[in-house]
């Protein structure tokens, strides 16, 4: 008899808890969005393009997607060996740089 009473009590408690959880108001979407000031602070500070003829290997590695230390050094070595880049498309001549990497970074690159 006590087991049946205890089971009924636990069932009632769990039912009321689940109803309360379902009926609880959801957080508004505005409460979940970070304030605009913090979003601006998280955005990259550099909006300027990277000049292929002036940037060093560390800058190329940091600013370009898919370009690590080896590819950045290869870009600098190519520039030192063959002279300055005449266009962004000449980056395809560098070993390890393919069309996908160039297309991913085209809007971040310039040649002066």
C-alpha distances in whole Angstrom, upper triangle without the diagonal:
4,5,5,6,9,10,11,13,14,16,17,19,20,21,23,25,26,27,29,31,32,33,35,39,41,43,47,49,52,49,49,53,55,58,61,62,60,61,65,64,63,65,68,71,73,74,78,79,79,83,83,87,86,82,82,79,77,77,77,74,72,73,73,70,70,73,72,74,76,77,78,80,82,82,84,86,87,88,90,92,92,93,91,89,91,87,84,84,86,83,82,85,83,81,77,78,77,77,73,73,76,75,72,74,77,76,76,79,83,86,89
4,5,5,6,9,10,10,12,14,15,16,18,20,21,23,24,26,27,29,30,32,33,37,39,41,45,47,49,47,47,51,52,55,58,60,58,58,62,62,60,63,65,68,71,72,75,76,77,81,81,85,83,80,79,77,74,74,74,71,69,70,70,67,68,70,70,72,74,75,75,78,79,80,82,84,85,86,88,89,90,91,89,87,88,85,82,82,84,81,80,83,81,79,75,76,75,75,71,71,74,73,70,72,75,74,74,77,81,84,87
4,5,5,6,9,10,10,12,14,15,16,18,20,21,22,24,26,27,28,30,32,35,37,39,43,45,48,45,45,49,50,53,57,58,56,56,60,60,58,60,63,66,69,69,73,74,74,78,78,82,81,77,77,74,71,72,72,68,67,68,68,64,65,67,67,69,71,71,73,75,76,77,79,81,82,83,85,86,87,88,86,84,86,82,79,79,81,78,77,80,78,76,72,72,72,72,68,68,71,70,67,69,72,71,71,74,78,81,84
4,5,5,6,9,10,10,12,14,15,16,18,20,21,22,24,26,27,28,30,34,36,39,42,44,47,45,44,48,50,53,56,58,56,56,60,60,58,60,63,66,69,69,73,74,74,78,79,82,81,78,77,75,72,72,72,69,67,68,68,65,65,68,67,70,72,72,73,76,77,77,79,81,82,83,86,87,88,88,86,84,86,82,79,79,81,78,77,80,78,76,73,73,72,72,68,68,71,69,66,69,72,71,71,74,78,81,84
4,5,5,6,9,10,11,12,14,15,17,18,20,21,23,25,26,27,29,32,34,37,40,43,45,43,43,47,49,52,55,57,54,55,59,59,57,60,63,65,68,69,72,73,74,78,79,82,81,77,77,75,72,72,72,69,67,68,68,65,65,68,67,70,72,72,73,76,77,78,80,82,83,84,86,87,88,88,86,84,86,82,79,79,81,78,78,81,79,77,73,73,72,72,68,69,72,70,67,69,72,71,71,74,78,81,84
4,5,5,6,9,10,11,12,14,15,17,18,20,21,23,24,26,27,31,33,35,39,41,43,41,41,44,46,49,52,54,52,52,56,56,54,57,60,62,65,66,70,70,71,75,76,79,78,74,74,71,69,69,69,66,64,65,65,62,62,65,64,67,69,69,70,73,74,75,76,79,79,81,83,84,85,85,83,81,83,80,76,76,78,75,75,78,76,74,70,70,70,69,66,66,69,67,64,66,69,68,68,71,75,78,81
4,5,5,6,9,10,11,12,14,15,16,18,20,21,22,24,26,29,31,34,37,39,42,40,39,43,45,48,51,53,51,51,55,55,53,55,58,61,64,64,68,69,69,73,74,77,76,73,72,70,67,67,67,64,62,63,63,60,60,63,62,65,67,67,68,71,72,73,75,77,77,79,81,82,83,83,81,79,81,77,74,74,76,73,72,75,73,72,68,68,67,67,63,63,66,65,62,64,67,66,66,69,73,76,79
4,6,5,6,9,10,10,12,14,15,16,18,20,21,22,24,28,30,33,36,39,41,39,39,43,45,47,51,53,50,51,55,55,53,55,58,61,64,65,68,69,70,74,74,78,77,73,73,71,68,68,68,65,63,64,64,61,61,64,64,66,68,69,69,72,73,74,76,78,79,80,82,83,84,84,82,80,81,78,74,75,77,74,73,76,74,73,69,69,68,68,64,64,67,65,62,65,67,66,66,70,73,77,79
4,5,5,6,9,10,11,12,14,15,17,18,20,21,23,26,28,31,34,37,39,37,37,41,43,45,49,50,48,49,53,53,51,54,57,60,62,63,67,68,69,72,73,77,75,72,72,70,67,67,67,64,62,62,62,60,60,63,63,65,67,68,68,71,72,73,75,77,78,79,81,82,83,83,81,79,80,77,73,74,76,73,73,76,74,73,69,68,68,67,64,64,67,65,62,64,66,65,65,69,72,76,78
4,5,5,6,8,10,11,12,14,15,17,18,20,21,25,26,29,32,35,37,35,35,38,40,43,46,48,46,46,50,50,48,51,54,57,59,60,64,65,66,69,70,73,72,69,68,66,63,63,63,60,58,59,59,56,57,60,59,62,64,64,65,68,69,69,71,73,74,75,77,79,79,80,78,75,77,74,70,71,73,70,69,72,70,69,65,65,64,64,60,60,63,61,58,60,63,62,62,65,69,72,75
4,5,5,6,9,10,11,12,14,15,17,18,20,24,25,28,31,34,36,34,34,38,40,43,46,48,46,46,50,50,48,51,54,56,59,60,63,64,65,69,69,73,72,69,68,66,63,63,63,60,58,59,59,56,56,59,59,62,64,64,65,67,69,69,71,73,74,75,77,79,79,79,77,75,76,73,69,70,72,69,68,71,70,68,65,64,63,63,59,59,62,60,57,60,62,61,61,65,68,72,74
4,6,5,6,9,10,11,12,14,15,16,18,22,24,27,30,33,35,33,33,37,39,42,45,47,45,46,49,49,48,50,54,56,59,60,63,64,65,69,70,74,72,69,69,67,64,64,64,61,59,59,59,57,57,60,60,63,65,65,66,69,70,70,72,74,75,76,78,80,80,80,78,75,77,74,70,71,73,70,70,73,71,70,66,65,65,64,60,61,63,61,58,60,63,62,62,65,69,72,75
4,5,5,6,9,10,11,12,14,15,17,20,22,25,28,31,33,31,31,35,37,39,43,44,42,43,47,47,45,48,51,54,56,57,61,62,63,67,68,71,70,67,66,64,61,61,61,59,56,57,57,54,55,58,58,60,63,63,63,66,67,68,69,72,73,73,76,77,78,78,75,73,75,72,68,69,71,68,68,71,69,68,64,63,63,62,58,59,61,59,56,58,61,60,59,63,66,70,72
4,5,5,6,9,10,11,12,14,15,19,20,23,27,29,31,29,29,33,35,38,41,43,41,41,45,45,43,45,49,51,54,55,58,59,60,64,65,68,67,64,64,62,59,58,58,56,54,54,54,51,52,55,55,57,59,60,60,63,64,64,66,69,69,70,73,74,75,75,72,70,72,69,65,65,68,65,64,67,66,64,61,60,59,59,55,55,58,56,53,55,58,57,57,60,64,67,70
4,5,5,6,9,10,11,12,14,18,20,23,26,28,31,29,29,33,35,38,41,43,41,41,45,45,44,46,49,52,55,55,59,60,61,65,65,69,68,65,65,63,60,60,59,57,55,55,55,52,53,56,56,59,61,61,61,64,66,65,68,70,70,71,74,75,76,76,73,71,72,69,65,66,68,65,65,68,66,65,62,61,60,59,55,56,58,56,53,55,58,57,57,61,64,68,70
4,5,5,6,9,10,10,12,16,18,21,24,27,29,27,28,31,34,36,39,41,40,40,44,44,43,45,48,51,54,54,58,59,61,64,65,69,68,64,65,63,60,59,59,57,55,55,55,52,53,56,56,59,61,61,62,65,66,66,68,70,71,71,74,76,76,76,73,71,72,69,65,66,69,66,65,69,67,66,62,62,61,60,56,56,59,57,54,56,58,57,57,60,64,67,70
4,5,5,6,9,10,11,14,16,19,22,25,27,25,25,29,31,33,37,38,37,37,41,41,40,42,45,48,51,51,55,56,57,61,62,66,64,61,61,59,56,56,56,53,51,51,52,49,50,53,53,55,58,58,58,61,63,62,64,67,67,68,70,72,73,72,70,68,69,66,62,63,65,62,62,66,64,63,59,58,58,57,53,53,56,54,51,53,55,54,54,57,61,64,67
4,5,5,6,9,10,13,15,18,21,23,26,24,24,27,30,33,36,38,36,36,40,40,39,41,44,47,49,50,53,54,56,60,60,64,63,60,60,58,55,55,54,52,50,50,50,47,48,51,51,54,56,56,57,60,61,61,63,65,66,66,69,71,71,71,68,66,67,64,60,61,63,60,60,63,62,61,57,56,55,55,51,51,54,51,48,51,53,52,52,55,59,62,65
4,5,5,6,9,12,14,17,20,23,25,24,24,28,30,33,36,38,37,37,40,41,40,42,45,48,50,51,54,55,57,61,62,65,64,61,62,60,57,56,56,54,51,51,51,49,50,53,53,56,58,58,58,62,63,62,64,67,67,68,71,72,72,72,70,67,68,65,61,62,65,62,62,65,63,63,59,58,57,56,52,53,55,53,50,52,54,52,53,57,60,63,66
4,5,5,6,10,12,15,18,21,23,21,22,25,28,30,33,36,34,34,38,39,37,40,43,46,49,49,52,54,55,59,60,64,63,60,60,58,55,55,55,52,50,50,50,48,49,52,52,55,57,57,57,60,62,61,63,66,66,67,69,71,71,71,68,66,67,64,61,61,64,61,61,64,63,62,58,57,57,56,52,52,54,52,49,51,53,51,52,55,59,62,65
4,6,5,9,10,13,16,19,21,19,19,23,25,28,31,33,31,32,35,36,34,37,40,43,45,46,49,51,52,56,57,60,59,56,56,55,52,51,51,49,46,46,47,44,45,48,49,51,54,53,54,57,58,58,60,62,63,63,66,68,68,68,65,63,64,61,57,58,60,57,57,61,59,58,55,54,53,52,48,48,51,49,45,47,50,48,48,52,55,59,61
4,6,8,9,13,15,18,21,19,19,23,26,28,31,34,32,32,36,36,35,37,40,43,46,46,49,50,52,56,57,60,60,56,57,55,53,52,51,49,47,47,47,44,45,48,49,52,54,54,54,57,58,58,60,63,63,63,66,68,68,67,65,62,63,60,56,57,60,57,57,60,59,58,55,53,52,51,48,48,50,48,45,47,49,47,48,52,55,59,61
4,6,9,12,15,18,20,19,19,23,26,28,31,33,32,32,36,37,36,38,41,44,46,46,50,51,53,57,58,62,61,58,58,57,54,53,53,51,48,48,48,46,47,50,51,54,56,56,56,59,60,60,62,64,65,65,68,70,69,69,66,64,65,61,58,59,61,59,59,62,61,60,57,56,55,53,50,50,52,49,47,48,51,49,49,53,56,60,62
4,6,9,12,15,17,16,16,20,23,25,28,30,29,29,33,34,33,35,38,41,43,44,47,49,51,54,56,59,58,55,56,54,51,50,50,49,46,45,46,44,45,48,49,51,54,53,53,57,58,57,59,62,62,63,65,67,67,67,64,62,63,59,56,57,60,57,57,60,59,59,55,54,53,52,48,48,50,48,45,46,49,47,47,51,54,57,59
4,7,9,12,14,13,14,17,20,22,25,27,26,27,30,31,30,32,36,38,41,41,45,46,48,52,54,57,56,53,54,52,50,48,49,47,44,43,44,42,44,46,47,50,53,52,52,55,56,56,57,60,61,61,63,65,65,64,61,59,60,57,53,55,57,55,55,59,57,57,53,52,51,50,46,46,48,46,43,44,46,44,44,48,51,55,57
4,6,9,11,10,11,14,17,19,22,25,24,23,27,28,27,29,32,35,38,38,41,43,45,48,50,53,52,49,50,49,46,45,45,43,40,40,40,38,40,43,44,46,49,48,48,52,53,52,54,57,57,57,60,62,61,61,58,56,57,53,50,51,54,51,51,55,53,53,50,48,47,46,42,42,44,42,39,40,42,40,41,44,47,51,53
4,6,8,7,7,11,14,16,19,21,20,20,24,25,24,26,29,32,34,34,38,40,42,46,47,51,49,47,47,46,43,42,42,41,38,37,38,36,38,41,41,44,47,46,46,49,51,49,51,54,55,54,57,59,59,58,55,53,54,51,48,49,52,49,49,53,51,51,48,46,46,45,41,41,42,40,37,38,40,38,38,42,45,49,51
4,5,5,7,9,12,14,17,19,19,19,22,23,23,24,28,30,33,33,36,38,41,44,46,49,48,45,47,46,43,41,41,40,37,36,37,35,37,40,41,44,47,46,45,49,50,49,50,54,54,53,56,58,58,57,54,52,52,49,46,47,50,48,48,52,50,51,48,46,45,43,40,40,41,39,36,37,39,36,37,40,43,47,49
4,5,5,7,10,12,14,17,17,16,19,21,20,21,25,27,30,29,33,35,37,41,42,46,45,42,43,42,40,38,38,37,34,33,33,32,34,37,38,41,44,42,42,45,47,45,47,50,50,50,53,55,54,53,50,48,49,45,42,44,46,44,45,48,47,47,44,42,41,40,36,36,37,35,32,33,35,32,33,37,39,43,45
4,5,5,8,9,11,14,14,14,17,19,19,20,24,26,28,28,32,34,36,40,42,45,44,41,42,42,39,37,38,37,33,32,33,32,35,37,38,41,44,42,42,45,47,45,47,50,50,49,52,55,54,53,50,47,48,45,42,44,46,44,45,48,47,48,45,42,42,41,37,37,38,35,32,33,35,32,32,36,39,42,44
4,6,8,9,12,15,14,14,18,19,19,20,24,26,29,29,33,35,37,41,43,46,44,42,43,42,39,37,38,37,33,33,34,32,35,37,38,41,44,43,42,45,47,46,47,50,51,50,53,55,55,54,51,49,50,47,44,45,48,45,46,50,48,48,45,43,43,42,38,38,39,37,34,35,37,34,34,38,40,44,46
4,6,9,12,15,13,13,16,17,17,18,22,24,27,27,31,33,35,39,40,43,42,39,40,39,36,35,35,34,31,30,31,29,32,34,35,38,40,40,39,42,44,43,44,47,48,47,50,52,52,51,48,46,47,44,41,42,45,42,43,46,45,45,42,40,40,39,35,34,36,34,31,32,34,31,31,35,38,42,44
4,6,9,11,10,9,13,14,14,15,19,21,24,24,28,29,32,35,37,40,39,36,37,37,34,32,33,31,28,27,28,27,30,32,33,36,39,37,37,40,42,40,42,45,45,45,47,50,49,48,45,43,44,41,38,40,42,40,41,44,42,43,40,38,38,36,33,32,34,32,28,29,31,28,28,32,35,38,40
4,6,8,7,7,10,11,11,13,17,18,21,22,26,28,30,33,36,39,37,34,35,35,32,30,31,30,26,25,27,26,29,31,31,34,37,36,35,38,40,39,40,43,44,43,45,48,48,47,44,42,43,40,37,39,41,39,40,43,41,42,39,37,37,36,33,32,33,31,28,28,30,28,27,31,33,37,38
4,5,6,7,9,10,11,13,17,18,21,21,25,28,30,33,36,38,37,34,35,35,32,30,31,31,27,26,28,27,31,32,33,35,39,37,36,39,41,39,40,44,44,43,46,49,48,47,44,42,43,40,37,40,42,39,41,44,42,43,41,39,39,38,35,33,34,33,29,29,31,28,27,31,33,37,38
4,5,5,6,9,10,11,14,15,18,18,22,24,27,30,33,36,34,32,33,33,31,28,29,29,25,24,26,26,29,30,32,34,37,36,34,37,39,37,38,42,42,41,43,46,46,44,41,39,40,37,34,37,39,37,39,42,40,42,39,37,37,36,33,31,32,30,27,27,28,25,24,28,30,34,35
4,5,5,6,9,10,13,13,17,17,21,24,26,30,32,35,33,30,32,32,29,27,28,28,24,23,26,26,29,30,31,33,36,35,33,36,39,37,37,41,41,40,42,45,45,43,40,39,40,37,35,37,39,37,39,42,40,41,39,37,37,36,34,32,32,31,28,27,29,26,24,28,30,33,34
4,5,5,6,9,12,13,16,18,21,24,26,29,31,34,32,29,30,30,27,25,27,26,22,22,24,24,27,28,29,31,34,33,31,35,37,35,36,39,40,39,41,44,44,42,39,38,39,37,34,36,38,36,38,40,39,40,37,35,36,35,32,30,31,30,27,26,28,25,24,27,30,33,34
4,5,5,6,10,12,15,15,19,21,23,27,29,32,30,28,29,29,26,24,25,24,21,20,21,21,24,26,27,29,32,31,29,33,35,33,34,37,38,37,39,42,42,40,37,36,37,34,31,33,36,33,35,38,36,37,34,32,33,32,29,27,28,27,23,23,25,22,21,25,27,30,32
4,5,5,8,9,12,13,16,19,21,25,27,30,28,26,27,27,25,22,23,23,20,18,21,21,24,25,26,28,32,30,28,32,34,32,32,36,36,35,37,40,40,38,35,34,35,32,29,32,34,32,34,37,35,36,34,32,32,31,29,27,27,26,23,22,24,21,19,23,25,28,29
4,6,8,8,12,13,17,19,21,25,27,29,27,25,26,26,23,21,23,22,18,18,20,21,24,25,25,27,30,29,27,30,33,31,31,35,36,34,36,40,40,38,35,34,35,33,30,33,35,32,34,37,35,36,34,32,33,32,30,27,28,27,24,23,25,22,20,23,26,29,30
4,6,8,12,13,17,19,20,24,26,28,27,24,25,24,21,19,21,20,16,15,18,18,21,22,22,24,28,27,25,28,30,29,30,33,34,33,35,38,38,37,34,32,34,32,28,31,33,30,32,35,32,33,31,29,30,29,27,24,25,25,21,20,23,20,19,22,24,28,29
4,6,9,10,13,15,17,21,23,26,24,21,23,23,20,18,19,18,15,13,15,16,19,20,21,23,27,25,23,27,29,27,27,31,31,30,33,36,35,34,31,29,31,28,25,28,30,27,29,32,30,31,29,27,27,27,24,22,23,22,18,17,19,17,15,19,21,24,26
4,6,7,10,12,14,17,19,22,20,18,19,19,16,14,15,15,11,10,13,13,17,17,19,20,23,22,20,23,25,23,24,27,28,27,29,32,32,30,27,26,28,25,22,25,27,24,26,29,27,28,26,24,25,25,23,20,20,20,17,15,17,15,13,16,18,21,23
4,6,9,12,13,17,19,21,19,17,19,19,17,14,16,16,13,11,14,16,20,19,20,22,25,24,21,24,26,24,24,28,28,27,29,32,32,30,27,26,27,25,23,26,27,25,28,30,28,30,28,26,27,27,25,22,22,22,19,17,19,16,13,16,18,21,22
4,6,8,10,13,16,18,16,14,16,17,15,11,13,14,11,9,12,14,18,17,19,20,23,21,19,21,23,21,21,25,25,23,26,29,28,26,23,22,24,22,19,23,24,22,25,27,25,27,25,23,25,24,23,20,19,20,17,14,16,13,10,13,14,17,18
4,7,9,12,15,18,16,15,17,19,17,14,14,16,13,10,12,15,18,18,20,22,24,22,20,23,24,21,22,26,26,24,26,29,28,26,23,21,22,20,18,21,23,21,24,26,25,27,26,23,24,23,22,19,18,18,16,13,14,11,8,11,12,16,17
4,7,9,13,15,13,12,15,17,16,12,13,15,13,10,12,15,19,18,20,21,23,21,18,21,22,19,19,23,23,21,23,26,25,23,20,18,19,17,15,19,20,19,22,24,23,26,25,22,23,22,21,19,17,18,16,13,13,10,8,9,10,12,13
4,6,9,12,11,10,14,15,15,11,11,14,12,9,10,13,16,15,18,19,21,18,16,19,19,16,17,20,20,18,21,23,22,20,17,15,16,14,12,15,17,15,18,20,19,22,21,18,20,19,18,16,14,14,13,10,10,8,5,5,6,9,11
4,6,9,8,7,10,11,12,8,7,11,10,7,8,12,15,13,15,16,18,15,12,15,16,13,13,17,16,14,17,20,19,17,14,13,14,13,11,14,15,13,16,18,17,19,19,16,18,18,18,15,13,14,14,10,10,9,6,5,6,8,10
4,5,5,6,9,12,13,10,9,13,13,11,11,15,17,15,17,17,18,16,13,15,15,12,12,15,14,12,14,17,16,14,10,10,11,10,9,13,13,12,16,17,16,19,19,16,18,18,19,16,14,16,16,12,11,11,9,6,5,5,7
4,6,6,9,10,12,10,8,12,13,11,11,14,15,13,15,15,16,13,10,12,12,8,8,12,11,8,11,14,13,11,8,7,9,9,8,11,10,9,12,13,12,15,16,13,16,16,17,14,12,15,15,12,11,12,10,7,6,6,8
4,6,9,11,14,12,11,14,16,14,14,18,19,16,18,17,17,15,12,13,13,10,8,11,10,7,9,12,11,9,6,6,9,10,10,13,11,11,15,14,14,17,18,16,19,19,21,18,16,18,19,15,15,16,13,10,9,6,7
4,7,10,12,10,10,13,14,13,14,18,19,16,18,17,18,16,12,13,14,11,9,13,13,10,11,14,14,12,9,10,13,13,13,16,15,14,18,18,16,19,20,18,21,22,23,19,18,20,20,16,16,17,14,11,10,9,8
4,7,8,6,6,10,11,10,11,15,16,13,14,13,15,13,10,11,13,10,8,12,13,10,12,15,16,14,11,12,15,15,13,16,15,13,17,17,15,18,18,16,19,20,21,17,16,19,18,14,15,16,12,10,10,10,11
4,6,5,6,9,10,11,12,15,16,13,13,11,12,12,8,8,11,9,7,10,12,10,11,15,16,14,13,14,17,17,16,19,17,15,18,18,15,17,17,16,20,21,22,18,18,21,19,16,18,18,15,13,14,14,15
4,5,5,6,9,10,11,13,13,10,9,7,9,8,5,5,8,8,6,9,12,11,12,15,16,16,15,15,18,18,16,18,17,14,17,17,14,15,14,14,18,20,20,16,16,19,18,15,17,19,15,14,15,16,17
4,6,5,6,9,10,13,13,10,9,7,10,11,7,8,12,11,10,13,15,15,16,19,20,19,18,18,21,21,19,21,20,17,19,20,17,18,17,16,20,22,21,17,18,20,19,16,18,19,15,15,17,18,19
4,5,5,6,8,12,13,10,10,10,13,12,8,11,13,11,11,14,16,15,16,19,20,19,17,16,19,19,16,19,19,16,19,20,17,18,17,16,19,20,20,16,16,18,17,13,16,16,12,12,14,15,16
4,6,5,6,9,10,7,8,9,11,9,6,9,11,8,9,12,13,13,15,17,18,17,15,14,17,16,13,16,15,12,15,16,13,15,14,12,15,17,16,12,13,15,14,11,13,14,10,10,12,13,15
4,6,6,8,8,5,5,6,9,8,6,9,11,10,11,14,15,15,17,19,20,20,18,17,21,19,16,18,18,14,16,18,14,15,13,13,16,17,16,12,14,16,14,12,15,16,12,13,15,17,19
4,6,8,10,8,8,9,12,12,9,12,15,13,14,17,18,18,20,23,23,23,20,20,22,21,18,20,20,17,19,21,18,19,17,16,18,19,18,14,15,17,14,12,15,15,12,13,16,18,20
4,7,10,8,10,12,14,13,10,14,15,13,14,18,18,18,20,23,23,22,19,18,20,18,15,18,18,15,18,20,17,19,17,15,17,17,16,12,13,14,12,9,12,11,8,9,13,15,17
4,6,6,8,11,13,10,9,13,14,12,14,17,17,17,19,21,21,21,18,17,19,17,13,15,16,12,14,17,15,16,14,11,13,14,12,9,9,11,9,6,9,10,7,9,12,15,17
4,6,8,12,13,11,11,15,15,14,16,19,19,19,22,24,24,24,21,19,21,19,15,16,17,14,15,18,16,16,13,11,12,13,10,7,9,10,7,6,10,11,10,11,15,18,21
4,6,10,11,9,10,13,13,13,16,18,18,19,22,23,23,23,22,20,22,20,16,16,17,13,14,16,14,14,10,9,10,12,9,6,9,11,8,9,12,14,13,14,17,19,23
4,7,8,6,6,10,10,10,12,14,15,16,18,20,20,20,19,17,20,18,15,16,16,12,13,15,12,12,9,8,11,13,11,8,10,12,11,10,13,15,13,13,16,17,21
4,6,6,6,9,10,11,12,14,15,17,19,20,21,22,21,20,23,21,18,19,19,15,16,17,13,13,10,11,14,16,15,11,14,16,14,13,16,18,16,16,19,20,23
4,6,5,6,9,10,11,12,14,16,17,18,20,21,20,19,23,22,19,20,19,16,17,17,14,13,11,13,16,19,18,14,16,19,17,16,19,21,18,17,20,21,23
4,5,5,6,9,10,10,12,14,15,16,18,19,19,19,22,21,19,19,18,14,15,15,11,10,9,11,14,17,17,14,16,19,18,17,19,22,19,18,21,21,23
4,5,5,6,9,10,10,12,14,15,16,17,17,16,19,18,15,16,14,11,12,12,8,8,6,7,11,14,14,11,12,15,15,13,16,18,16,15,17,18,21
4,5,5,6,9,10,11,13,14,15,16,15,14,18,17,15,16,14,11,13,13,10,11,10,10,13,16,16,12,13,16,15,13,15,17,15,13,15,16,18
4,5,5,6,9,10,10,12,14,15,15,15,19,19,17,18,16,13,15,14,10,11,11,12,15,18,19,15,16,20,19,17,19,21,18,16,18,18,20
4,5,5,6,9,10,10,12,13,14,13,17,17,15,15,13,10,12,10,7,7,8,9,13,16,17,14,14,18,18,16,18,20,18,16,18,17,19
4,5,5,6,9,10,10,11,10,10,14,13,12,13,10,8,10,9,6,8,9,9,12,15,16,13,12,16,16,14,15,17,15,13,14,13,16
4,5,5,6,9,10,10,10,10,14,15,14,15,13,11,13,12,9,11,13,12,16,18,19,16,16,19,19,16,17,19,17,14,15,14,15
4,5,5,6,8,10,11,12,16,17,16,17,14,12,14,12,9,10,13,13,17,19,21,18,18,21,22,19,20,23,20,18,18,16,18
4,5,5,6,8,9,9,13,14,13,14,10,9,11,8,6,9,12,11,15,17,19,17,16,19,20,18,18,21,19,16,16,14,16
4,6,5,5,5,7,10,12,12,13,10,10,12,10,9,12,14,14,17,18,20,18,16,20,21,18,18,20,18,15,14,12,13
4,6,6,7,10,13,15,16,17,14,13,16,13,12,14,17,17,20,22,24,21,20,23,24,21,21,23,21,18,17,15,15
4,6,9,11,14,16,17,17,13,13,15,12,11,13,16,16,19,22,24,22,20,24,25,23,23,25,23,20,19,17,18
4,7,8,11,13,14,15,11,12,13,10,10,13,16,16,18,20,23,21,19,22,24,22,21,24,22,19,18,15,16
4,7,9,12,14,15,11,12,15,13,13,16,18,17,20,21,24,21,19,23,24,21,20,22,21,17,16,12,13
4,6,9,11,12,10,11,14,12,12,16,18,17,19,20,22,20,17,20,21,18,17,19,18,14,12,9,9
4,6,7,9,6,8,11,10,11,15,16,14,16,16,19,17,14,17,18,16,14,16,15,11,10,7,8
4,7,8,7,10,12,12,13,17,19,16,18,17,20,18,15,17,19,17,14,16,16,12,10,7,8
4,5,6,8,10,11,13,16,18,15,15,14,17,15,12,14,16,14,11,13,13,10,8,6,9
4,5,6,8,10,11,15,15,12,12,11,13,12,8,10,12,10,7,10,10,7,6,6,10
4,5,6,8,10,13,14,11,10,9,12,11,8,10,12,11,9,12,13,10,10,10,13
4,5,6,8,11,13,10,11,11,14,13,10,13,15,13,12,15,15,12,11,10,13
4,5,6,9,10,7,8,9,12,10,7,11,13,11,10,13,13,10,11,11,14
4,5,8,8,6,6,7,10,9,7,10,13,12,12,15,15,13,14,14,17
4,6,9,7,9,10,13,12,11,14,16,15,15,18,18,15,16,15,18
4,6,6,8,11,13,11,11,14,16,14,15,18,17,15,16,15,18
4,6,8,12,13,12,12,16,17,16,17,21,20,18,19,19,22
4,6,10,11,9,11,14,14,14,16,19,18,17,19,20,23
4,7,8,6,7,10,11,11,12,16,15,14,16,17,20
4,5,6,6,9,10,11,12,16,16,15,17,18,22
4,6,5,6,8,10,10,14,15,14,16,17,21
4,5,5,6,9,10,13,14,14,17,19,23
4,6,5,6,8,11,11,12,15,17,20
4,5,5,6,9,10,9,12,14,17
4,5,5,8,10,10,13,15,19
4,6,8,9,10,14,16,20
4,6,5,6,10,13,16
4,5,5,8,11,14
4,6,8,12,15
4,7,11,13
4,7,10
4,7
4
